[in-house]
């Protein structure tokens, strides 16, 4: 949307440019009626009072390459946050180029990342879900001195300008603690991984590491943890759950697909025989939380993560100010009772 100018505001309000300037920058005395009129016209005209927008050269473009998966609600929400933040800085020449990849295809990540780097961006936002491949790409960005920000996942081997996301190990630790509250020590824990998506995802591995760490530190029987890898076939999952001799378990789903496990568990087990925790406030997980099939959701605030990634690059590239290298998101615990008050 084209932004109205101070001169255009003055013409519409029937006042001088100086009066408009005093209103917009809160300088000097102006009649209250005139203030309201000028502010209304400025708002409707999408005027930006950003001092940097006035002083920077308008032909300077800051191009940010965004390398994200784009296959589910979580990542789409992340993108909304990125686009919303970028819109605030559009007058400063911030432009986004998205390079979306298929999480099931390692080559897709590499291809999209290389395309992003070939475009010679001023900065990059990346979800480094594939550790090995992402490390190679990061070395190329380091050599080119291209600043980059990680969202969702972090790589200790890389040197990003900032990481924005949760502490994955600590979130897995928290999941184990929540599941074990009030349950006997001999209750088996099932960690259910989806083969197509989780087998090469660093964040998933770290969450499971944190889950096991809780058992070790609390002196619980680590043999009670059973990791299960399944495909996306819900029928096969139901058959597997039905065939289990033990009809009770603490269930940890370290990704956003806890609703799939919850649906099948509820169809073959009694409601009191299992407790389930998963990640992300996607719509189907919200349904599972509200109907009692999911006990807890650890919410990662993907929209906020996306917005912070752009704000961080804005501060670094345009304002030339220092930014925090690690910007941890809170480990928000959502239940049926408090989910209505969560940031959706």
C-alpha positions in Angstrom: 0.0 0.0 0.0 1.4 3.4 -1.0 2.2 5.6 2.0 0.8 9.1 2.2 3.2 12.0 2.4 3.3 14.9 4.9 2.4 17.3 2.1 -0.6 15.2 1.1 -1.8 15.0 4.7 -1.5 18.8 5.0 -3.6 19.3 1.9 -6.3 16.9 3.0 -6.4 18.5 6.5 -6.3 22.0 5.2 -3.3 23.0 7.4 0.3 23.7 6.8 3.1 21.2 6.4 4.6 22.6 9.6 1.5 21.9 11.5 1.4 18.3 10.3 5.0 17.9 11.3 4.3 19.2 14.8 1.4 16.8 15.2 3.2 13.7 13.9 6.3 14.3 16.0 4.5 15.8 19.1 6.2 19.2 18.9 4.6 22.5 19.8 1.0 23.4 20.5 -1.7 22.3 18.1 -5.5 22.4 18.6 -6.9 19.1 19.7 -9.4 19.0 16.8 -6.6 19.5 14.3 -4.5 16.8 16.0 -7.2 14.2 15.7 -7.9 15.1 12.1 -4.2 14.9 11.1 -3.6 11.6 12.9 -6.7 10.1 11.3 -5.6 11.0 7.8 -2.1 9.8 8.5 -3.4 6.4 9.8 -5.8 6.0 6.8 -2.9 6.9 4.5 -0.5 4.3 6.0 2.0 7.1 7.0 5.2 6.0 8.7 6.8 8.4 11.2 9.9 6.3 11.4 12.8 8.7 11.6 15.1 6.3 9.8 12.6 6.0 6.9 12.9 9.8 6.4 16.7 9.9 6.5 17.8 6.7 4.7 18.1 6.7 0.9 14.9 5.4 -0.5 16.7 3.4 -3.3 18.5 1.2 -0.7 17.0 -2.3 -0.8 17.7 -4.8 2.0 16.9 -8.3 0.6 16.4 -11.1 3.1 16.3 -14.7 1.9 14.0 -16.9 4.0 14.8 -20.6 4.0 11.9 -22.5 5.6 9.8 -25.7 5.1 6.3 -24.9 4.1 4.3 -28.0 4.5 2.3 -27.5 7.7 0.4 -25.1 9.8 3.4 -24.4 12.2 5.6 -23.2 9.4 2.9 -21.2 7.7 2.4 -19.4 11.1 6.1 -18.7 11.2 5.9 -17.2 7.8 3.0 -14.9 8.9 5.2 -13.5 11.6 8.1 -12.9 9.2 5.9 -11.2 6.7 4.1 -9.1 9.3 7.4 -7.8 10.7 8.8 -7.2 7.2 5.8 -5.1 6.4 6.7 -2.7 9.2 10.1 -2.1 7.6 8.9 -2.0 4.0 9.5 1.8 3.8 13.2 1.1 4.7 13.5 -1.2 1.6 13.2 -4.5 3.4 12.2 -7.2 0.9 11.7 -10.9 1.4 12.5 -13.8 -0.9 11.2 -17.2 0.2 13.0 -20.4 -0.6 10.8 -23.2 0.7 11.9 -26.8 0.9 10.4 -30.2 1.4 11.4 -31.7 4.8 11.1 -35.2 3.4 13.7 -34.4 0.8 17.3 -33.6 1.8 18.2 -32.5 -1.7 15.3 -30.0 -1.6 16.9 -28.2 1.4 20.3 -28.1 -0.3 18.8 -26.9 -3.7 16.7 -24.1 -2.1 19.5 -23.0 0.1 21.9 -22.8 -2.8 19.4 -20.8 -4.8 19.1 -18.4 -1.9 22.8 -17.9 -1.7 23.1 -17.4 -5.5 20.7 -14.5 -5.2 23.4 -12.7 -3.0 21.0 -11.7 -0.2 21.9 -9.1 2.4 20.9 -11.5 5.1 19.3 -14.9 5.6 16.7 -16.5 8.0 17.0 -20.2 8.1 15.4 -23.2 9.9 18.5 -25.5 10.0 16.5 -28.8 10.5 19.1 -30.9 8.6 22.3 -30.5 10.6 24.8 -31.9 8.2 23.5 -30.1 5.1 22.8 -26.8 7.0 26.4 -26.8 8.3 27.8 -26.8 4.8 25.5 -23.9 3.8 26.4 -21.9 6.9 30.1 -22.2 6.0 29.3 -20.6 2.6 27.5 -17.8 4.3 30.4 -17.2 6.7 32.8 -17.0 3.8 30.5 -14.5 2.1 30.1 -12.6 5.3 26.3 -12.9 5.0 24.6 -12.5 8.4 22.1 -15.2 9.1 19.5 -16.0 11.8 18.3 -19.4 12.9 14.7 -20.0 13.9 13.3 -23.1 15.6 16.6 -25.1 15.6 20.2 -24.2 16.4 23.5 -25.6 15.3 26.5 -25.5 17.7 28.9 -25.8 14.8 27.6 -22.7 13.1 28.0 -19.0 13.9 24.6 -17.3 13.3 24.0 -13.7 14.2 21.2 -15.0 16.4 19.2 -18.1 17.3 15.5 -17.6 18.0 13.6 -20.6 19.4 13.3 -22.9 22.4 16.0 -24.8 24.2 15.2 -28.2 22.6 16.9 -30.3 25.3 15.2 -28.4 28.1 11.8 -28.7 26.4 12.2 -32.5 26.2 13.2 -32.6 29.9 10.1 -30.6 30.7 7.9 -33.0 28.7 9.2 -36.0 30.7 8.6 -34.2 34.0 5.0 -33.3 33.1 4.2 -36.8 32.0 5.6 -38.4 35.1 3.8 -36.2 37.6 1.4 -38.4 39.6 2.2 -41.6 37.7 3.9 -44.7 39.0 7.6 -45.2 38.2 6.9 -48.5 36.3 4.7 -46.9 33.7 6.2 -47.2 30.3 7.0 -44.1 28.2 6.5 -44.2 24.4 8.4 -41.8 22.3 6.7 -41.8 18.9 8.7 -40.5 15.9 7.3 -40.1 12.4 9.8 -41.7 10.1 9.2 -39.4 7.1 9.7 -36.2 9.0 11.7 -36.8 12.2 14.5 -39.2 11.3 16.8 -36.4 10.1 15.6 -33.5 12.2 18.1 -32.3 14.8 15.5 -30.6 17.0 13.6 -33.9 17.4 16.8 -35.7 18.5 17.5 -33.0 21.1 14.0 -33.1 22.6 14.4 -36.9 23.0 17.8 -36.3 24.5 16.2 -34.0 27.1 13.4 -36.5 27.8 16.0 -39.2 28.6 18.1 -36.8 30.6 15.1 -36.3 33.0 14.9 -40.0 33.7 18.7 -40.2 34.3 18.8 -37.3 36.6 15.8 -38.4 38.6 17.0 -42.0 38.9 14.1 -43.4 37.0 14.3 -46.7 35.0 15.6 -45.7 31.6 14.5 -49.0 30.2 10.9 -47.9 30.6 11.4 -45.6 27.6 10.6 -47.1 24.3 11.3 -45.2 21.0 9.0 -46.1 18.1 9.4 -45.0 14.5 6.2 -45.1 12.4 5.2 -43.8 9.0 2.3 -41.4 8.4 -0.2 -44.3 8.0 -2.7 -43.8 10.9 -4.2 -47.2 10.3 -0.8 -48.9 10.9 -0.4 -46.8 14.0 -3.8 -47.9 15.3 -2.9 -51.6 14.6 0.4 -51.2 16.4 -1.3 -49.7 19.5 -4.0 -52.4 19.5 -1.4 -55.1 19.4 0.5 -53.9 22.4 0.2 -56.1 25.5 0.5 -53.1 27.7 -2.6 -50.9 27.3 -1.2 -47.9 29.2 1.6 -45.6 28.6 3.0 -42.1 28.9 3.3 -40.8 25.3 5.7 -38.2 24.1 5.3 -37.0 20.5 8.2 -34.6 19.9 6.6 -32.8 16.9 3.4 -31.1 16.0 1.6 -34.3 15.0 0.5 -35.4 18.5 -3.1 -35.2 17.3 -2.6 -38.2 15.0 -1.3 -40.3 17.9 -4.0 -39.0 20.3 -6.7 -39.9 17.9 -5.6 -43.5 17.5 -4.7 -44.0 21.2 -8.2 -42.8 22.1 -9.8 -45.3 19.7 -8.1 -48.4 21.3 -7.2 -47.5 24.9 -9.3 -46.1 27.8 -9.0 -42.4 28.5 -7.3 -43.0 31.9 -4.7 -45.4 30.6 -2.5 -42.9 28.8 -1.2 -39.4 29.1 0.1 -37.6 26.0 2.2 -34.5 25.4 3.2 -32.9 22.1 4.2 -29.6 20.5 2.6 -26.6 18.8 -0.8 -25.1 18.8 -1.9 -26.1 15.4 -5.7 -26.4 14.9 -5.9 -30.2 15.2 -3.8 -30.2 18.3 -6.1 -27.6 19.8 -9.0 -29.9 19.1 -7.2 -32.8 20.8 -6.4 -30.6 23.8 -10.0 -29.4 24.2 -11.5 -32.8 24.0 -9.1 -34.3 26.5 -7.1 -36.6 24.1 -4.0 -34.5 24.6 -3.0 -33.5 28.1 -0.3 -30.9 27.4 1.1 -28.9 24.4 4.4 -27.2 24.6 3.8 -24.0 22.5 6.8 -22.5 20.6 5.2 -19.3 19.4 6.2 -19.6 15.8 4.7 -16.3 14.8 6.8 -14.5 17.4 9.9 -16.4 16.3 9.4 -15.2 12.7 8.8 -11.6 13.7 11.9 -11.6 16.0 14.1 -12.9 13.2 13.2 -9.9 11.0 13.5 -7.5 13.9 17.0 -8.9 14.7 18.2 -8.3 11.1 16.6 -4.9 11.0 18.6 -3.9 14.2 21.8 -5.3 12.9 21.8 -4.2 9.3 19.8 -0.9 9.4 20.2 0.4 12.9 23.7 -1.0 13.3 23.0 -2.0 16.9 24.0 -5.1 18.9 21.6 -8.0 19.1 21.4 -11.0 21.4 23.0 -14.1 20.0 20.5 -16.4 21.8 16.9 -15.3 22.0 15.2 -18.2 23.8 11.4 -18.5 23.5 9.6 -19.5 26.7 8.5 -23.1 27.3 4.8 -22.3 27.4 2.7 -25.2 28.7 -0.8 -25.3 27.3 -3.7 -27.3 28.8 -7.4 -27.4 28.2 -7.8 -25.0 31.0 -5.5 -22.2 29.8 -5.3 -22.6 26.0 -8.0 -20.0 25.4 -5.6 -17.4 26.8 -2.6 -18.4 24.7 -1.1 -16.3 21.9 -2.7 -18.1 18.9 
